Amino acid sequence: MAASGYVEDRDGLAQNWSRFLAKALPGAHWMSLPNLGPDNIVAYCQGWGIDRVILSGGNDIGSVPLRDATELKLLDWAEECLIPVLGICRGMQVMAHRAGTALVPVEGHVATRHVIHGMRDGMVNSFHNLALIEGPPGYKVLAKSEDGCIEAIRHSMLPWEGWMWHPERELEPGPQDIEGILGLFT
């Protein structure tokens, strides 16, 4: 991502992730992965012994080509090695895009809260302007918003889930989010 006032691109990750992961998975060791591109990311992950991946929220697909290429390569590697993956917001969109599902503009899902139904019922935060209207091939739809947008998916064969809400942005991790991440990563 381009940072104002700098001549180089910079990677960034919300500090809320450290707080969320410390509460959701105490004792686990986490590190953020740089956007090294598809030629370097797998060797980097193997060198550090990475055995779980979270694709975090952020830019829309297509706005940062290096990040897109890095994350798509991470998913290829995770599929080959059966690495668990949690896609949050943009991360879920990358999973769906990789599976061939189109993303469409959606109204009323930016900087708000709304109700979802399915594997998790209740209120979630929402910070996305693109949505999935149909489930990606190879995935089961786990939750939808009241306007029909897909809010959570699970791969039918791989240990992968995608959530459109941001558990790391809540003041306290929700019990359903902790249960979900524990189920995927332990």
Residue pairs with C-beta under 8 A, 6 or more apart in sequence:
1 9
1 10
1 11
1 12
1 58
1 59
1 64
1 67
2 9
2 10
3 9
3 10
3 12
9 35
9 66
11 32
11 34
11 35
13 32
13 56
14 56
14 168
14 169
16 168
16 169
17 30
17 32
17 54
17 56
17 168
18 30
19 168
20 167
20 168
20 170
20 173
21 28
21 30
21 168
23 172
23 173
23 178
24 167
24 173
24 177
24 178
24 181
24 182
25 181
25 182
25 185
25 186
28 185
31 48
31 50
33 41
33 44
33 45
33 50
33 53
33 70
33 74
34 44
35 64
35 66
35 67
35 70
36 44
36 70
37 66
37 69
37 70
37 73
38 69
38 70
38 72
38 73
41 70
41 73
41 74
41 77
42 73
42 74
42 77
45 53
45 74
45 77
50 83
51 83
51 84
52 83
52 84
52 85
52 86
52 185
53 74
53 78
53 83
53 84
53 85
53 86
54 85
54 86
54 87
54 88
54 91
55 71
55 74
55 75
55 85
55 86
55 87
55 88
55 90
55 91
55 92
55 94
55 95
56 88
56 89
56 90
56 91
56 168
57 88
57 89
57 90
57 91
57 127
57 128
57 166
58 64
58 67
58 89
58 90
59 67
59 90
60 90
60 93
60 129
60 130
61 68
61 90
61 93
61 94
61 97
61 103
61 130
62 68
68 94
71 91
71 94
72 94
72 98
74 85
75 85
75 94
75 95
75 98
77 83
78 84
78 85
78 158
78 160
79 158
82 158
82 159
83 159
84 159
84 160
84 184
84 185
85 91
85 95
85 158
85 159
85 160
85 161
86 160
86 161
86 162
86 163
86 181
86 184
86 185
87 93
87 94
87 95
87 160
87 161
87 162
87 163
88 162
88 163
88 165
88 166
88 167
88 168
89 127
89 128
89 163
89 164
89 165
89 166
90 128
91 162
92 132
92 152
92 153
92 162
92 163
92 164
93 103
93 128
93 130
93 132
93 162
95 136
95 139
95 153
95 155
95 160
95 162
96 103
96 132
96 136
96 139
96 153
96 162
97 103
99 136
99 137
99 138
99 139
100 136
100 137
101 132
101 134
101 135
101 136
101 137
102 133
103 130
103 131
103 132
104 130
104 131
104 132
104 133
105 129
105 130
105 131
106 128
106 129
106 130
106 131
106 147
106 149
108 114
108 147
109 126
109 127
109 128
109 129
109 131
109 145
109 149
109 164
110 126
110 127
110 128
110 129
111 126
111 127
112 125
112 126
113 123
113 124
113 125
113 126
114 123
114 124
114 126
114 145
114 146
114 147
115 121
115 122
115 123
115 124
115 145
115 146
116 122
116 123
116 124
116 143
116 144
116 145
116 146
116 151
116 152
116 165
117 143
117 144
117 146
118 141
118 142
118 143
118 144
118 151
118 152
119 142
119 143
119 152
119 154
119 180
120 142
120 143
120 152
120 176
120 180
122 176
124 151
124 164
124 165
125 165
125 166
125 169
125 170
126 145
126 164
126 165
127 166
127 169
128 164
131 149
131 150
131 164
132 149
132 150
132 153
133 148
133 149
133 150
134 150
135 141
135 150
135 153
136 153
138 155
138 156
138 157
139 153
139 154
139 155
139 156
139 162
140 153
140 154
140 155
140 156
141 150
141 152
141 153
142 151
142 152
142 153
142 154
142 161
143 150
143 151
143 152
144 150
144 151
145 151
149 164
150 164
151 163
151 164
151 165
152 161
152 162
152 163
152 164
153 161
153 162
154 160
154 161
154 162
155 161
159 184
161 180
161 184
163 177
163 180
167 173
167 174
167 177
167 181
170 177
